[in-house]
Amino acid sequence: MKRMTIVLLSVIVALALASPIFGAGGAGGGGQTQDQKVPPFVEASVPDGKALIYIYSGSFTLMGSFGPLLLGQSGPIAVLAPNHYRTLVTEPGTIKLWVVSLYARELKLEAIAGQIYYVKAGASAFIQAGAPEIALIPNEKAMKEIAVCKQQDE
């Protein structure tokens, strides 16, 4: 069953990379040129009774202008472009996120109402090049990293 799940996730990744349906937008839309200004990052307010998760990617990707596929409990969220972020407003409780590139990696987060979380998703550039990475990042570090990111369209 686990092997079937991995195969299915691999197919989803292939489809996501071949189609802008999942939000990446095509071959030229990922990075930024030097003359493009990134608007300053401003942390949004958290809706009452909800938690807010910022999911962002770094500048490196093995997949050109595409990053890894990001899945939530209810299905695909986005194919994150390099130096981009998405917001996810959610109910409090256990949240599961997956990042898929060569295989899937899961992150479980206990979301608390009124809190803001930063999750960095990407693919490794080192020994296991292309391996998916997803981690909860401390707010102070994340604020510095997300400052160079651009909001990715829904």
Steps between C-alpha positions, in 0.01 A plus 500: 500500500783740587669434164171571321470830687853602396426408137176699513679803648765473226226510237347806668839673492542421130156642427565807712823574320332459163202720577444846652183370672685459829612863503860517375407675181738373233862480404601861542311606810710394798795717590549870508737715301713766664278782376186352659431644843347270758236683702587499869357203688226598742367240738121471468267497794360163602123460458311430824507136602748407223873441459711646218777306329748659260653237272805623312784373284862599471676611185638159401310240304614217279190542289564834327224747571295238684544390856360194668132418520342594832204293619262563788246273664239596240724470193750707299583849629761615250815432310715757677716712275845597633489795743122494529254443782137402547273553796276237649226597746395195697297373791696425817613141546735255334599616153683270260699638208700304245766612259563278199797500264685167469279358775268641768593646838239586764481772764249486785418827671279559804338828399367724778235764433649850469852375422715551190729225374772500236570185299785479253460247218749413231740246360846421632802633315758288675577129531143391424441757226131530425383337823196681643545718807228651715549656842341731753732802523533726806323832439810721530698298243197458272430876494850558359465224240148586386596868459650419157200293393208610290142392563396231253157543347226271623 
